[in-house]
Amino acid sequence: MNVFQKCLRRQMGNQVYRSFYKKCAEKFSKSNLSQLNTNDGHLHDALYECIKKDDFEGLEEKKRDISETLRTAVRITKYFGLVILAYLFGNIILLALNLDYYVTCVSILLMGICFIYKLIEYISNKYCVLDVYLFMLYRSVIDKRTNDIAS
């Protein structure tokens, strides 16, 4: 599960998230990606109705959560290069130390498992187009609602 999906499920609830995800999937299957925007009328209005009951403080908390989610997504992408370098460097060091064969194998296996976990995390956050679209749409709706309350 990617960070955008976690954030949306936390803020909307699983059932509401699934229904909006299905609507986004239908919209993606019917149109070209370049034609989509964050001012999609039907989804925008439906999301607006979902958060209409929230007060200003609740919306500000949601905005903070959204900002933290964006920071997390950027951090995952930014540090993946370092993860690759650390994995390669660790393997080279283990092979150069000429440790016992079993110790080397277990160490490389454990590092491989950790690397696969980070790789899956990176890929799931890098290629989650529907979740990012829904996330950005949700963010624009929260910004609009916050501006409506403030004025």
Sequence and secondary structure as in RCSB ss.txt:
>XXXX:A:sequence
MNVFQKCLRRQMGNQVYRSFYKKCAEKFSKSNLSQLNTNDGHLHDALYECIKKDDFEGLEEKKRDISETLRTAVR
ITKYFGLVILAYLFGNIILLALNLDYYVTCVSILLMGICFIYKLIEYISNKYCVLDVYLFMLYRSVIDKRTNDIA
S
>XXXX:A:secstr
  HHHHHHHHHH HHHHHHHHHHHHHHHHHS GGG  TT HHHHHHHHHHHTT  HHHHHHHHHHHHHHHHHHHH
HHHHHHHHHHHHHHHHHHHHHTT  HHHHHHHHHHHHHHHHHHHHHHHHHHS HHHHHHHHHHHHHHHHHHHHHH
 
